[in-house]
Amino acid sequence: MKKQRRFRPILFGAFPLVMALLFTGCSTDENKERTWSVYKADENSSSYSPLDQINASNVGQLKPAWTFAIHDAPKGSTAGAVKPQVASTGNSQCNPIIVDGVLYATSSKQWAYAVDAATGKEIWSFDPFNGADRGNISRGVTYWETRDGGPDSDKRILFTAADRLIALDARTGKPIESFGEQGKVNLNVGLRGDPNAITVTPTSPGIVYKDLLILGSRIPDTYDEQPGFVRAYDCKTGKLVWTFHTIPQPGEPGYETWPKDAYKSVGGVNNWAGLSLDSKRGLVYLALGSPTYDFYGADRKGENLYGNCLVAVDAATGKHVWHFQTVHHDLWDYDLPAPPNLVTVHQDGKDIDAVAQITKQGFVFVFNRETGKPIFPIEELKVPVSHMPGETAWPTQPFPTKPAPFSRQSMTEADLTHYSDADHEAILKKFRSLRNEGIYTPPDLKGTLELPGTRGGGEWGGAAYDPASSYLYIKSNDAPDIQTITKVDQLDEGGNLTVFDQGKKLYTTYCAGCHGADKNGIEPSYPSLVGLKNRMNRDAALYKISVGGGPMPAFKTILQGKEEAILAYVYDLKQGDSKSNPKEVKSKPAQTKPGAPRYLNTTGYVTFKDPSGNPALRPPWGTLHALNLSTGEYAWQIPLGNDEKRQKKGAPETGQESKGGPIVTAGGLVFISGTADKKLRAIDKKTGKLLWQSTLPGIANATACSYQAKGKQYVALSVGGSDANPAGYIMAFALP
């Protein structure tokens, strides 16, 4: 376990209040009901609240103030209950925003809601699918208004649902008919492929610069997918204003880091985690993901700019200003998982406006906001070579000299758990069979241990920045993956099989690693599929399989022509069942080109566990860190969450994996949820001491928010579904 380090004292008094007001642009009298009006609090992605009515001295009195029950999923549906008597815990990711006493949020079905922020009473709701069972992960909405801000000004909610950007009247929830086509813009238009044959599904909200909405996207992580261009749309008309080519085209900087024609076929390099904005400087900061396919890159030899890059772009024009690549030629799905934090670092008596980017690898990279110059030195160090046919791993990777990694990056036999002799022997045997040379060990046909795994390290909840102390609060996971690499054409050798048996083969290859060989799932991240036909119709299931969602990748290109097969197996429709298709089909030939073999990682996104389902790596499995950005040293690090079943007597809490991030307040508190124990916690930001906690009706796999309404401070968050209400909740807490 990482040692808890001594907190270095700082001055508290008037300085925090002054810094808070400068940081948010608020005065003490005005804009108190707009302190959380942007995703992650503000354009800087700070996750910081300048409010202090709730503070370290009184947080123990915090009580539920109101609960809004989301109503877009019937009982038994997969928005909540994923198998009989078990509630879903992974669908709630929205960080609500609050503007002038109204809370705006989205649900796991991508409906939009407006709620009275003081009472929880619904004002309006909007179904973007007109009753169809669609929807995907959504982390929130964006607010825009005309700049006069008067009572008659144009006020809009901009959000995405599936592959559409939608504009609603913030007062009524009605579509703005003059925006795009009857209130919607098709996000498939303007990419490389046929808009009718591709699917772009943003999950994080865009950010507003003047009258522009700047928006990233979620792209399926498979072969033959689209490039993740970042685009800016006019907030009034929906017209596309500029596009930043994240995979450079001929004549653009970075084009030379790819094969000549890669821009025509390679996909990904998308901003799925959100953006940050320095409106004073007119710069928007993009946290970009990996090129696809994630785990094999023979068709994209080179560094692959702007894959895995933090990029500063002119917000008005989309012109490149500077960039830094955190992973060269990514083979590990080490996307930048969260928007960067715009921060101020105090060094040598000077204040430096900076940008801090957390990563899945457990690194924090800190740069001068204007120039991109590193605040702490970064070294290029040699890493292991690839043994995969046709692959050439990049020989070095960047390692910051400070701060130290916030997640474990290597694993030995001494780190393996021992819940029973049989379980230990099984994981020891597996561990010894794997290629394991530390961080950046490339995928290998013998299997590779990856730590941090594909879920981090850092996750999409991101970090919270306290302007009073320059402390960055980070939640990390310690969850190793095993990469199992299989050649695609070997998977397609199906021969003459019934629809059901072909579906079983597909499921075993692509799905069992997450949902289990028996379809019982691995809670909380991977739901059971047992009895799915009673909870989700075929169209909705096929849509989900095709476009993915949350940790689930898209299988659209892989399953093309085999849709009936996978549905037959998932729905348990064997030959002769009145609902099944009894005909026999042949497997579709592998879609590979001569000299271009394709490989898949069939066990990505699954934690290495023993046969009984226990984690193979010793705890802690989740940690909360307080990092002094000015010194690059950690003030404290504590396990977050507790698995009481697996906690040894007298041992520290185990910590747990989670995805939502922390928030920090001027009241001296860090609020965080997301762990499987269903707790919302308040922690002393100076010491890491737990001050308050509350058990929620479901897992709040989302980042909280804090705001003021009618003179009262609230802490609110989205909460996952329960048996009583599968659609989930929005809950608010306040002092009595």
C-alpha positions in Angstrom: 0.0 0.0 0.0 1.2 3.5 -0.7 2.2 5.3 2.4 0.2 8.2 3.7 2.4 11.3 3.4 2.6 14.2 5.8 0.4 17.2 4.6 2.5 20.3 4.1 0.7 23.2 5.8 -0.5 26.2 3.8 -2.1 29.5 4.8 -5.9 29.4 5.1 -7.8 32.6 5.7 -8.8 35.4 3.3 -6.5 34.0 0.6 -8.8 31.0 -0.3 -11.8 33.2 -0.7 -10.0 35.7 -2.9 -8.5 32.9 -5.0 -11.9 31.2 -5.3 -13.6 34.4 -6.6 -10.8 35.1 -9.1 -10.9 31.5 -10.3 -14.7 31.4 -10.9 -15.1 35.0 -12.0 -17.9 35.5 -9.4 -18.4 38.3 -6.9 -19.6 37.7 -3.4 -23.1 39.0 -4.3 -23.8 37.9 -7.9 -23.8 34.7 -9.9 -24.2 32.5 -6.8 -26.7 30.4 -8.7 -24.2 29.8 -11.6 -21.3 28.4 -9.7 -21.8 25.0 -11.4 -23.2 26.0 -14.8 -20.7 23.9 -16.9 -19.8 20.2 -16.9 -17.3 19.7 -14.1 -18.2 23.1 -12.6 -16.7 25.6 -15.1 -14.8 26.0 -18.4 -11.5 25.1 -16.6 -12.9 21.6 -15.7 -12.0 22.4 -12.0 -14.8 20.4 -10.3 -14.5 23.2 -7.7 -17.2 25.0 -5.8 -16.5 28.4 -4.2 -19.4 27.8 -1.8 -18.7 27.2 1.9 -22.0 27.1 3.6 -21.4 23.3 4.0 -18.0 23.0 5.5 -15.8 20.7 7.6 -17.4 21.9 10.9 -21.0 21.1 9.9 -20.9 18.5 7.1 -21.8 15.8 9.7 -25.3 17.3 9.7 -25.8 16.8 6.0 -29.2 15.2 5.1 -31.1 14.3 2.0 -32.9 17.4 0.8 -34.8 16.0 -2.2 -34.8 13.0 -4.6 -36.0 13.2 -8.2 -36.9 9.8 -9.6 -36.0 9.6 -13.3 -39.0 8.0 -15.2 -37.8 6.9 -18.6 -37.3 3.2 -17.9 -40.0 0.7 -16.8 -39.4 -1.8 -14.0 -37.2 -4.7 -15.1 -35.6 -2.7 -17.9 -31.8 -2.6 -18.4 -31.6 1.1 -17.5 -31.8 -0.2 -14.0 -32.4 -3.8 -13.1 -30.1 -6.0 -15.1 -31.2 -9.3 -13.7 -34.0 -10.2 -11.3 -33.6 -8.5 -7.9 -30.2 -6.9 -8.9 -30.0 -3.3 -9.8 -27.7 -1.9 -12.4 -24.8 0.1 -11.1 -23.0 1.4 -14.1 -25.4 3.6 -16.1 -25.4 6.8 -14.1 -22.7 9.1 -15.4 -24.3 12.6 -15.6 -22.8 15.6 -13.9 -25.7 18.0 -13.6 -25.4 21.7 -14.2 -27.3 24.4 -12.5 -28.3 27.8 -13.9 -30.4 30.3 -12.0 -32.1 27.8 -9.8 -32.7 25.1 -12.4 -30.8 21.8 -12.5 -30.3 20.3 -16.0 -29.3 16.7 -16.4 -29.5 13.6 -18.7 -30.4 10.1 -17.9 -28.9 6.7 -18.9 -31.5 6.7 -21.7 -30.2 10.1 -22.9 -33.4 11.9 -22.0 -32.9 15.5 -20.9 -34.5 16.8 -17.7 -35.0 20.2 -16.0 -35.6 20.1 -12.3 -36.2 22.8 -9.7 -32.8 22.9 -7.9 -34.3 23.8 -4.6 -37.1 21.2 -4.5 -36.4 18.5 -7.0 -39.7 19.1 -8.8 -39.7 18.4 -12.5 -40.0 21.4 -14.8 -39.8 19.5 -18.1 -38.4 16.4 -19.7 -37.5 15.6 -23.3 -37.3 12.2 -25.0 -35.0 12.5 -28.0 -36.1 9.1 -29.4 -39.9 9.6 -29.5 -40.6 6.5 -27.4 -38.0 4.2 -29.0 -35.8 2.1 -26.6 -32.5 3.6 -27.5 -30.0 5.8 -25.7 -26.5 5.4 -24.4 -24.1 6.7 -21.8 -24.5 10.5 -21.2 -22.5 12.7 -18.9 -24.5 15.9 -19.2 -25.6 18.9 -21.1 -24.3 22.4 -22.1 -26.0 25.7 -21.5 -25.8 28.7 -23.9 -27.5 32.0 -23.9 -27.3 35.2 -25.9 -24.7 37.5 -24.4 -27.1 40.2 -23.1 -28.3 37.6 -20.6 -31.6 39.5 -20.0 -35.0 38.0 -19.2 -35.9 37.8 -22.8 -32.6 36.4 -24.0 -32.3 33.2 -25.9 -31.5 30.4 -23.5 -30.7 26.9 -24.8 -29.7 23.4 -23.6 -27.4 21.7 -26.1 -26.9 18.0 -25.7 -26.3 14.8 -27.7 -28.4 11.7 -28.1 -27.1 8.8 -30.2 -25.7 10.5 -33.3 -27.6 13.8 -33.0 -26.8 17.2 -31.5 -30.0 18.7 -30.1 -30.9 22.2 -29.1 -33.8 22.8 -26.6 -35.4 25.9 -25.2 -34.0 25.9 -21.6 -37.3 27.3 -20.3 -39.7 24.8 -22.0 -37.7 21.8 -23.1 -39.0 22.2 -26.7 -36.7 21.8 -29.7 -35.4 25.0 -31.3 -36.8 24.4 -34.8 -34.3 26.8 -36.4 -31.3 24.8 -35.2 -30.1 22.3 -37.8 -33.1 20.4 -39.1 -36.0 20.9 -36.7 -33.7 21.2 -33.7 -31.2 18.5 -34.6 -27.8 18.2 -36.3 -26.6 14.9 -37.8 -23.1 14.3 -36.3 -22.4 11.6 -38.9 -22.2 14.3 -41.5 -18.7 15.7 -42.1 -16.6 12.7 -41.3 -15.0 10.3 -43.7 -17.8 7.7 -44.2 -21.3 7.6 -45.5 -23.5 9.3 -42.9 -26.1 6.6 -43.3 -23.6 3.8 -42.6 -21.6 5.1 -39.6 -22.4 6.0 -36.0 -20.9 8.7 -33.9 -22.2 8.8 -30.3 -20.7 11.5 -28.1 -20.9 10.8 -24.4 -19.4 13.9 -22.8 -21.0 17.4 -23.3 -19.4 20.0 -25.4 -18.1 23.4 -24.2 -19.1 26.9 -25.3 -16.8 29.6 -26.5 -18.8 32.7 -27.4 -21.4 31.4 -29.8 -19.6 28.2 -30.7 -20.3 24.8 -29.2 -17.0 22.8 -29.4 -17.7 19.1 -29.4 -15.8 15.8 -29.4 -17.3 12.3 -30.0 -17.2 8.7 -29.1 -16.0 6.4 -31.9 -16.2 2.6 -31.8 -12.8 1.1 -30.9 -12.7 -1.4 -33.8 -11.2 -1.7 -37.3 -12.6 0.4 -40.2 -14.0 3.1 -37.9 -14.2 6.9 -38.4 -11.7 9.5 -37.3 -12.6 11.4 -34.2 -12.6 15.0 -35.6 -13.3 17.7 -33.1 -15.8 20.2 -34.4 -17.4 23.6 -33.6 -21.0 24.3 -34.3 -22.8 27.7 -34.3 -25.0 27.7 -31.1 -27.7 29.6 -33.0 -28.0 27.8 -36.3 -26.2 24.4 -35.8 -24.0 25.2 -38.7 -20.6 23.6 -38.7 -17.9 26.4 -38.3 -14.6 24.5 -38.0 -13.1 21.0 -37.9 -9.8 19.9 -36.3 -8.5 16.8 -38.0 -7.3 14.7 -35.2 -5.8 12.4 -37.8 -3.9 14.9 -40.0 -4.5 15.0 -43.7 -1.9 15.7 -46.4 -0.3 19.1 -45.9 -1.2 19.3 -42.2 1.3 19.1 -39.4 1.6 15.6 -38.0 0.7 13.9 -41.3 4.3 12.6 -41.6 3.8 10.6 -38.4 1.5 8.1 -40.2 1.8 5.9 -43.2 0.9 7.8 -46.4 -2.7 6.8 -46.7 -3.6 6.1 -43.1 -5.9 9.1 -42.9 -8.2 7.3 -45.3 -8.7 4.2 -43.2 -7.5 4.6 -39.6 -10.1 5.7 -37.0 -10.3 6.9 -33.5 -8.1 9.7 -32.0 -11.3 11.2 -30.6 -12.1 13.5 -27.7 -14.7 11.4 -25.8 -13.8 12.6 -22.3 -14.6 16.3 -22.6 -12.8 19.6 -23.1 -11.5 22.6 -21.2 -11.4 26.2 -22.2 -9.3 29.3 -21.4 -11.7 31.9 -22.8 -9.4 34.8 -21.9 -6.7 33.3 -24.2 -9.2 31.9 -26.7 -7.7 28.4 -26.3 -9.6 25.1 -26.0 -7.8 22.0 -24.7 -8.5 18.6 -26.2 -7.7 15.3 -24.4 -7.5 12.8 -27.3 -7.8 9.1 -27.4 -5.9 6.3 -29.1 -6.0 5.4 -32.8 -8.0 2.3 -33.7 -7.5 -0.5 -33.6 -6.3 0.0 -30.1 -4.1 -3.1 -29.5 -2.6 -3.7 -33.0 -1.2 -1.0 -35.2 0.6 -2.6 -38.2 -1.5 -0.4 -40.5 -0.5 2.8 -38.7 3.2 2.5 -38.1 4.7 5.7 -36.7 4.1 8.0 -33.7 0.5 8.6 -34.8 -0.2 12.3 -34.0 -2.5 13.4 -32.6 -3.3 10.1 -30.9 -3.1 10.3 -27.1 -2.3 14.0 -27.3 -3.2 17.0 -25.2 -3.8 19.6 -27.8 -4.3 23.4 -27.5 -6.4 24.7 -30.3 -7.5 28.2 -31.2 -11.2 28.2 -30.0 -12.4 30.6 -32.7 -10.8 28.8 -35.7 -9.7 25.3 -34.7 -6.1 26.0 -35.6 -3.4 24.0 -33.9 -1.4 25.9 -31.3 0.6 23.3 -29.4 0.4 19.6 -28.4 2.1 17.0 -26.3 1.8 13.3 -27.0 1.5 11.2 -23.8 1.8 7.8 -25.6 3.5 7.2 -29.0 1.8 4.6 -31.2 -0.6 3.5 -28.5 -1.1 -0.3 -28.2 -2.8 -0.3 -24.8 -6.0 1.8 -25.2 -4.4 4.5 -23.0 -6.8 7.2 -24.1 -6.6 10.5 -22.2 -9.5 9.7 -20.0 -10.6 13.1 -18.7 -10.6 16.7 -19.6 -7.5 18.5 -18.5 -7.6 20.8 -15.4 -6.7 24.4 -16.0 -4.7 25.3 -12.9 -2.2 27.8 -11.4 1.1 26.6 -10.2 3.2 28.6 -7.7 7.0 28.2 -8.2 9.9 30.4 -7.4 7.7 33.2 -6.3 5.7 33.2 -9.5 2.3 32.1 -10.5 2.2 30.1 -13.7 -1.1 29.4 -15.5 -0.8 25.8 -16.4 -2.8 22.8 -17.6 -2.7 19.4 -15.8 -3.6 16.2 -17.6 -4.2 12.9 -15.7 -3.8 9.6 -17.6 -4.8 6.0 -17.5 -1.2 5.1 -16.9 -1.2 7.0 -13.6 0.8 10.0 -14.7 0.1 13.7 -14.3 1.6 15.8 -17.0 1.7 19.6 -16.2 2.4 22.2 -18.9 2.5 26.0 -19.3 -0.9 26.8 -20.6 0.3 29.1 -23.4 3.4 27.5 -24.6 3.1 23.8 -23.8 6.4 23.8 -22.0 6.5 21.1 -19.2 6.4 22.5 -15.7 8.4 19.4 -14.5 10.9 17.7 -16.8 9.8 14.8 -19.0 12.1 12.0 -20.0 11.8 9.7 -23.0 12.7 6.2 -21.8 13.1 2.9 -23.6 10.2 0.5 -23.3 9.8 -3.2 -24.4 9.6 -4.1 -28.1 6.7 -5.8 -29.8 6.8 -9.5 -30.9 3.6 -9.3 -32.9 3.8 -10.1 -36.6 4.0 -6.9 -38.6 4.0 -4.6 -35.6 6.6 -2.0 -34.6 6.1 -0.6 -31.1 7.6 2.9 -30.6 10.9 2.4 -28.8 10.4 5.1 -26.1 7.6 6.6 -24.1 7.5 9.9 -22.1 7.8 9.7 -18.3 7.4 12.8 -16.2 10.0 13.1 -13.5 7.3 14.6 -11.2 4.8 13.9 -9.9 5.3 10.3 -9.1 2.7 7.9 -10.7 -0.5 7.8 -8.7 -1.2 4.2 -9.7 0.9 1.0 -9.6 2.6 0.3 -12.9 4.1 -3.1 -12.3 3.2 -6.4 -10.6 5.2 -9.4 -9.3 4.2 -12.7 -7.8 4.3 -11.1 -4.3 1.4 -8.9 -5.4 -0.9 -11.8 -6.1 -3.8 -12.5 -3.7 -4.3 -15.7 -1.8 -7.9 -16.3 -0.9 -7.5 -20.1 -1.2 -4.7 -22.4 -2.2 -6.5 -23.4 -5.3 -7.3 -19.8 -6.4 -3.8 -18.7 -5.7 -2.3 -21.6 -7.7 -4.6 -20.8 -10.6 -3.6 -17.1 -10.8 0.1 -17.9 -10.2 0.0 -20.3 -13.1 -1.7 -17.7 -15.3 0.6 -14.9 -14.2 3.7 -16.9 -15.0 2.4 -17.7 -18.5 2.0 -14.0 -19.5 4.4 -11.5 -20.9 5.0 -9.1 -18.1 7.8 -6.5 -18.5 6.2 -3.6 -16.7 4.3 -0.6 -18.1 4.2 -0.5 -21.9 4.7 -4.2 -22.4 3.1 -4.6 -25.9 0.3 -7.1 -26.7 1.6 -10.5 -27.4 0.2 -13.8 -28.7 1.2 -15.5 -25.5 -0.9 -13.0 -23.5 0.2 -9.9 -21.7 -0.4 -8.4 -18.3 -1.4 -4.7 -18.5 -1.1 -2.6 -15.4 -2.6 0.0 -15.2 -5.3 -1.7 -17.2 -7.6 -0.2 -19.8 -9.8 1.4 -17.0 -6.8 3.1 -15.4 -5.2 4.6 -13.4 -7.2 7.7 -14.1 -10.8 7.6 -15.3 -13.3 9.8 -17.0 -14.4 11.4 -13.6 -11.1 13.3 -13.8 -9.5 15.4 -11.1 -10.7 18.3 -8.9 -8.5 21.4 -8.5 -8.5 23.6 -5.4 -7.4 27.2 -6.3 -6.7 28.1 -2.7 -3.9 25.5 -2.3 -3.1 24.4 -5.9 -4.0 20.9 -4.8 -5.2 18.4 -7.4 -7.5 15.6 -6.1 -7.4 12.4 -8.1 -9.2 9.1 -7.8 -7.3 6.1 -9.2 -7.9 2.5 -9.9 -5.4 -0.4 -9.5 -7.0 -3.0 -11.9 -4.7 -5.1 -14.1 -6.0 -6.5 -17.4 -4.9 -9.5 -19.3 -4.6 -9.0 -23.1 -5.6 -12.1 -25.0 -4.7 -11.5 -28.7 -6.3 -13.6 -31.4 -6.1 -13.4 -35.1 -9.4 -12.4 -36.7 -9.5 -14.9 -39.6 -9.2 -17.7 -37.0 -12.4 -16.5 -35.3 -14.4 -16.5 -38.6 -13.9 -20.2 -39.3 -17.4 -21.1 -38.4 -18.4 -23.6 -41.2 -22.0 -24.7 -41.3 -23.6 -23.9 -38.0 -27.1 -23.2 -36.8 -27.8 -19.6 -36.0 -27.8 -20.4 -32.3 -24.4 -22.2 -32.4 -22.8 -19.5 -34.5 -24.1 -17.0 -32.0 -22.6 -19.0 -29.2 -19.2 -19.0 -30.9 -19.4 -15.2 -31.4 -20.4 -14.7 -27.7 -17.6 -16.9 -26.4 -15.1 -15.0 -28.5 -16.2 -11.4 -28.0 -18.6 -11.3 -25.0 -17.8 -14.0 -22.4 -14.7 -12.1 -21.1 -17.0 -9.4 -19.7 -20.4 -11.0 -19.3 -19.2 -14.4 -18.3 -19.4 -17.8 -20.0 -22.7 -18.4 -18.3 -24.0 -14.9 -19.2 -24.3 -14.0 -15.5 -22.2 -10.9 -15.8 -19.5 -9.4 -13.6 -21.2 -6.8 -11.4 -21.1 -3.9 -11.2 -19.6 -3.0 -14.5 -20.8 -5.9 -16.7 -24.5 -6.8 -16.3 -26.0 -10.2 -16.5 -27.6 -11.1 -19.8 -29.7 -14.0 -18.3 -33.4 -13.3 -19.1 -32.5 -10.4 -21.3 -35.4 -11.1 -23.7 -37.8 -10.2 -20.9 -36.2 -6.8 -20.3 -35.0 -5.5 -23.7 -36.5 -5.8 -27.1 -34.4 -7.1 -30.0 -34.0 -3.7 -31.7 -32.7 -2.1 -28.5 -30.3 -5.1 -27.9 -28.9 -5.0 -31.4 -28.4 -1.2 -31.2 -26.5 -1.6 -27.9 -24.3 -4.4 -29.3 -23.6 -2.4 -32.5 -22.7 1.0 -30.9 -21.5 -0.1 -27.5 -21.7 2.1 -24.4 -19.8 2.7 -21.2 -16.9 0.1 -21.0 -18.5 -1.9 -23.8 -16.9 -1.4 -27.2 -19.0 -1.3 -30.4 -19.3 -4.5 -32.5 -20.9 -3.1 -35.5 -18.3 -4.0 -38.1 -17.5 -7.4 -36.5 -21.1 -8.6 -36.3 -22.1 -7.3 -39.8 -24.2 -10.1 -41.3 -24.3 -12.1 -38.1 -26.9 -10.1 -36.1 -29.4 -12.8 -35.9 -26.8 -15.2 -34.7 -25.7 -13.2 -31.7 -29.3 -12.4 -30.8 -30.3 -16.0 -31.0 -27.7 -17.0 -28.4 -28.1 -14.0 -26.1 -31.9 -14.5 -26.1 -31.5 -18.3 -25.8 -33.5 -18.9 -28.9 -32.5 -22.4 -30.0 -33.5 -24.0 -33.3 -37.2 -24.8 -33.2 -38.1 -22.0 -30.8 -41.0 -20.1 -32.3 -39.1 -16.8 -32.0 -35.9 -18.0 -33.5 -34.7 -18.2 -37.1 -34.1 -22.0 -37.7 -32.1 -21.6 -40.9 -28.5 -22.5 -41.0 -25.9 -19.9 -42.1 -22.3 -19.8 -42.9 -19.8 -17.5 -41.3 -19.0 -14.3 -43.1 -15.4 -14.5 -44.5 -12.8 -12.5 -42.7 -12.6 -9.0 -44.1 -8.8 -8.8 -44.3 -6.5 -7.6 -47.0 -3.4 -9.4 -48.2 -0.5 -8.5 -46.0 -2.7 -6.8 -43.5 -3.6 -9.4 -40.8 -6.0 -8.3 -38.0 -5.8 -9.2 -34.4 -8.3 -8.6 -31.6 -7.9 -8.4 -27.8 -10.7 -10.6 -26.7 -10.4 -10.0 -22.9 -9.9 -6.2 -22.8 -11.6 -4.1 -20.1 -11.8 -7.1 -17.6 -10.0 -7.1 -14.3 -7.6 -10.0 -13.7 -9.4 -12.2 -11.2 -9.0 -15.7 -9.7 -11.5 -18.5 -10.5 -13.7 -17.5 -7.5 -14.0 -14.0 -8.8 -11.6 -12.3 -6.3 -9.1 -9.7 -7.6 -5.8 -11.2 -8.5 -3.9 -8.0 -7.3 -3.6 -7.2 -3.6 -5.4 -4.1 -2.4 -5.8 -1.2 -2.4 -7.9 -1.3 -5.6 -9.0 2.3 -5.5 -7.2 5.3 -3.9 -7.9 9.0 -3.5 -4.8 11.3 -3.8 -4.1 14.9 -2.8 -1.3 16.3 -5.1 0.4 19.6 -4.5 0.9 20.8 -8.1 3.4 23.4 -7.1 5.8 20.9 -5.6 4.8 17.8 -7.4 4.5 15.9 -4.1 1.5 14.1 -2.7 0.1 15.5 0.6 -1.9 12.4 1.3 -3.2 9.2 -0.3 -6.0 7.0 1.2 -7.9 3.9 0.0 -11.4 4.9 -1.2 -14.2 2.4 -0.8 -14.3 -0.9 1.0 -15.0 -4.5 0.1 -16.0 -5.8 3.5 -16.2 -9.3 2.2 -12.5 -9.3 1.1 -11.1 -7.0 3.8 -8.8 -8.9 6.1 -9.3 -8.5 9.8 -7.4 -5.5 11.1 -6.3 -4.4 7.6 -6.9 -1.0 6.1 -10.0 -0.6 3.8 -9.5 -2.3 0.5 -10.4 0.6 -1.8 -12.6 -0.1 -4.8 -12.6 0.6 -8.6 -14.8 3.5 -9.6 -15.1 5.9 -12.5 -16.7 9.1 -11.2 -14.4 11.8 -9.9 -14.1 14.0 -6.9 -15.2 17.6 -6.3 -13.6 20.1 -3.9 -15.2 23.0 -2.2 -14.2 26.3 -0.5 -15.7 24.7 2.6 -12.7 22.5 3.0 -14.3 19.3 1.6 -13.8 16.7 -1.1 -17.0 14.9 -2.1 -16.8 11.7 -4.0 -18.9 8.6 -4.8 -18.8 5.8 -7.4 -17.6 2.9 -5.4 -19.5 -0.4 -5.2 -20.3 0.1 -1.6 -22.8 2.8 -2.7 -21.3 5.5 -0.5 -21.2 9.3 -1.0 -18.4 10.6 1.1 -17.2 13.9 2.4 -13.4 14.1 3.2 -11.4 16.8 4.8 -9.4 18.2 1.9 -6.4 19.1 4.1 -6.0 15.7 5.9 -7.9 13.0 4.0 -10.0 12.3 7.1 -13.5 10.9 6.5 -16.0 13.4 7.9 -19.4 12.1 6.6 -20.9 9.4 4.5 -24.3 8.3 3.3 -25.5 5.1 1.7 -27.3 5.7 -1.6 -30.1 3.6 -3.2 -27.7 2.6 -6.1 -24.2 3.2 -7.1 -23.6 6.9 -8.0 -21.2 6.2 -10.8 -20.9 9.9 -11.6 -19.3 13.1 -10.4 -21.3 15.2 -7.9 -21.9 18.9 -8.1 -22.4 21.7 -5.5 -24.6 24.8 -6.1 -26.7 27.4 -4.3 -30.4 27.8 -4.8 -32.5 30.3 -2.8 -29.7 31.0 -0.5 -29.0 27.3 0.4 -26.0 25.2 -0.7 -26.7 21.7 -2.0 -24.6 18.8 -3.0 -26.3 16.8 -5.8 -25.5 13.8 -7.9 -26.9 11.2 -10.3 -27.5 7.8 -8.8 -27.9 4.5 -10.6 -31.1 2.4 -10.7 -32.6 0.3 -8.0 -35.3 -2.4 -8.0 -37.8 0.3 -7.0 -36.8 2.6 -9.9 -34.6 1.1 -12.6 -34.1 4.5 -14.3 -32.2 5.9 -11.3 -32.4 9.2 -9.4 -30.9 12.6 -8.9 -30.4 13.2 -5.2 -29.6 16.5 -3.4 -28.2 16.9 0.1 -28.2 20.0 2.3 -27.9 21.1 5.9 -31.1 21.0 8.0 
